[in-house]
Amino acid sequence: MTSPGEISRQHDPASGRSRAIWGAVAPGWYAQREELWETTRPVSEWMIRKLDPQLGDTVLELAAGLGDTGFMAARLVGERGRVIITDFAPEMVAAARQRAEEIGVENAEFRVLDAERMDLGTGSVDGVLCRLGYMLMIDPARACAETRRVLRPVRRPASGAMPCRPCAGPSGAGSTPRPSRSRAASSPPASPCRSGRPS
Ligand SMILES: C[S@@+](CC[C@H](N)C(=O)[O-])C[C@H]1O[C@@H](n2cnc3c(N)ncnc32)[C@H](O)[C@@H]1O
């Protein structure tokens, strides 16, 4: 796992500023967690339907904030599965951990992780969630490429969408099933990848 200190050293100033801002936002988000969840829940439900997590899966949530979308997946992957809740702001990761304790999620692990430089093995997860995240990253295309790298290819038709040209190859995957079980779900209004260009 990359420590927050290592992340600071590796990153450009813009990334450091963004991380500091999100870190400062975290306590307020935690204070308003119930209202935030009620407002945004339909997007998470859509994403979870697209991702279709299976028992035993490992699901990664990027730029997770309080982690509520990942916690929905946690219920579906069961005790043999797990979710990895990540954000590059340590304060957000701490808030997500608190939230998990509060709602009784036990199969989640928490990491400070920069989605643009993931300290995760190639082909190490079955699905990726990223709600309202890619669009706010300094280099979303790089984050999409990293997303593709960490997804595990398995011989089974896709049951979700990867509406991301850098991730999905020259034609993009969109709603077309691909010969892979790798799944990534990003929220419909938020993906920077729909056009293939960072927005
Ligand atoms: C709008 S919030 C979304 C949080 C959560 N996904 C949700 O939908 O409530 C954006 C999140 O992206 C995180 N973030 C921004 N750039 C990131 C990066 N390069 N790697 C990881 N997290 C990042 C921020 O810390 C913040 O928690």
The ligand as an ORCA input file, in Angstrom:
! r2SCAN-3c Opt
* xyz 0 1
  C     -17.238     14.001     -5.629
  S     -16.318     12.973     -4.505
  C     -17.116     11.410     -4.787
  C     -17.008     10.497     -3.613
  C     -17.857      9.227     -3.745
  N     -17.406      8.411     -4.845
  C     -19.311      9.577     -3.900
  O     -19.870      9.385     -4.979
  O     -19.892     10.081     -2.920
  C     -14.778     12.757     -5.324
  C     -13.791     11.912     -4.565
  O     -12.707     11.655     -5.432
  C     -11.520     11.601     -4.667
  N     -10.416     11.718     -5.620
  C     -10.149     12.741     -6.462
  N      -9.067     12.454     -7.215
  C      -8.645     11.223     -6.858
  C      -7.587     10.375     -7.272
  N      -6.708     10.743     -8.219
  N      -7.482      9.155     -6.702
  C      -8.339      8.767     -5.733
  N      -9.336      9.539     -5.271
  C      -9.498     10.757     -5.837
  C     -11.719     12.720     -3.667
  O     -10.898     12.605     -2.537
  C     -13.210     12.584     -3.328
  O     -13.411     11.747     -2.215
*
